[in-house]
Amino acid sequence: MKTAVDERVRLANALGFLREATMHLSLPWEEQVAWLKEARVYPTVEELGLDFGAWYPMADQFVEAGLLSPPALAQLSEIGQLLDALAEGDEENWLPEALDSDPRWGKIREIARAVAPCL
């Protein structure tokens, strides 16, 4: 039988994964490329979006549990919207060059840097 403590621990662990994914999104594009190479998924950059997308859907639960503030949720939502816009576009949005050249990636990094300390 799961207890409230078990659920809070589960949510805290999941928030840690979202924090890590957000930190990867906050890195300068050159460091993002290095991380993708280390993760052995380079030359595609999809892993950055997939990693965030795996944990972001739990954000409302983090807020309900008092682990995440509503303003931080709004910033994470903005990141999610930008990633969705990239996903709806060309495959070129997911090439390493796009990390440097597409202003949406720059905006994602900016928001991720701002929200990461709140996670």
C-alpha positions as CSV (number, residue, x, y, z in Angstrom):
1,M,0.0,0.0,0.0
2,K,1.4,3.3,-1.1
3,T,1.5,6.1,1.5
4,A,1.5,9.8,1.2
5,V,5.3,9.7,1.9
6,D,5.9,7.2,-0.8
7,E,4.0,9.4,-3.3
8,R,6.0,12.5,-2.2
9,V,9.3,10.6,-2.7
10,R,8.1,9.4,-6.1
11,L,7.3,13.0,-7.1
12,A,10.5,14.4,-5.7
13,N,12.5,11.8,-7.8
14,A,10.5,12.7,-10.9
15,L,11.1,16.4,-10.3
16,G,14.8,15.6,-10.1
17,F,14.6,14.1,-13.6
18,L,12.8,17.2,-14.9
19,R,15.4,19.4,-13.2
20,E,18.2,17.5,-15.0
21,A,16.4,17.8,-18.4
22,T,15.9,21.5,-17.8
23,M,19.5,21.9,-16.9
24,H,20.4,20.3,-20.3
25,L,18.2,22.8,-22.0
26,S,19.8,25.7,-20.2
27,L,23.4,24.8,-21.4
28,P,25.1,26.9,-24.0
29,W,24.6,25.3,-27.4
30,E,28.2,24.1,-27.6
31,E,27.7,22.3,-24.2
32,Q,24.4,20.9,-25.4
33,V,26.2,19.4,-28.4
34,A,28.9,17.9,-26.1
35,W,26.2,16.4,-23.9
36,L,24.5,14.9,-26.9
37,K,27.8,13.4,-28.1
38,E,28.3,12.0,-24.6
39,A,24.8,10.5,-24.6
40,R,25.6,9.0,-28.0
41,V,22.6,10.5,-29.8
42,Y,24.5,13.1,-31.8
43,P,24.0,14.5,-34.5
44,T,20.2,14.7,-33.7
45,V,19.2,17.0,-30.9
46,E,15.8,15.4,-30.3
47,E,17.0,13.9,-27.0
48,L,16.9,17.4,-25.5
49,G,13.2,17.7,-26.2
50,L,12.4,14.1,-25.5
51,D,14.1,14.2,-22.1
52,F,12.1,17.3,-21.1
53,G,8.9,15.9,-22.6
54,A,9.1,12.7,-20.5
55,W,8.9,14.6,-17.2
56,Y,7.1,17.9,-17.9
57,P,3.6,16.3,-18.1
58,M,4.0,15.7,-14.3
59,A,4.4,19.4,-13.6
60,D,0.9,19.9,-12.3
61,Q,1.4,17.1,-9.8
62,F,4.6,18.8,-8.6
63,V,2.6,22.0,-8.0
64,E,-0.2,20.1,-6.2
65,A,2.5,18.5,-3.9
66,G,4.0,21.9,-3.2
67,L,7.3,20.9,-5.0
68,L,6.9,23.5,-7.7
69,S,5.6,27.0,-7.7
70,P,2.9,28.2,-10.2
71,P,5.3,30.8,-11.7
72,A,7.9,28.0,-12.4
73,L,5.1,25.9,-13.9
74,A,4.4,28.8,-16.3
75,Q,8.0,29.0,-17.4
76,L,8.1,25.2,-17.9
77,S,4.9,25.5,-20.0
78,E,6.6,28.1,-22.2
79,I,9.5,25.8,-22.8
80,G,7.0,23.0,-23.7
81,Q,5.2,25.3,-26.1
82,L,8.5,26.2,-27.8
83,L,9.6,22.6,-28.1
84,D,6.2,21.7,-29.5
85,A,6.6,24.5,-32.1
86,L,10.0,23.1,-33.1
87,A,8.5,19.6,-33.4
88,E,5.8,20.8,-35.7
89,G,8.4,22.3,-38.0
90,D,11.1,21.0,-40.2
91,E,13.5,18.2,-39.3
92,E,16.2,20.9,-39.5
93,N,14.9,22.2,-36.2
94,W,16.5,19.1,-34.6
95,L,19.9,19.4,-36.2
96,P,22.9,20.6,-34.2
97,E,23.2,23.8,-36.3
98,A,19.6,24.8,-35.2
99,L,20.8,25.0,-31.5
100,D,22.9,28.0,-32.5
101,S,20.9,29.5,-35.4
102,D,17.2,29.1,-34.4
103,P,16.1,31.9,-32.0
104,R,13.6,29.5,-30.4
105,W,16.5,27.4,-29.0
106,G,18.0,30.6,-27.6
107,K,14.7,31.4,-25.9
108,I,14.4,27.9,-24.5
109,R,17.9,28.2,-23.0
110,E,17.0,31.6,-21.6
111,I,13.9,30.4,-19.9
112,A,15.5,27.1,-18.7
113,R,18.3,29.1,-17.1
114,A,15.8,31.3,-15.3
115,V,13.6,28.4,-14.1
116,A,16.3,25.8,-13.2
117,P,17.1,27.2,-9.8
118,C,13.4,27.0,-8.9
119,L,13.3,23.2,-9.5
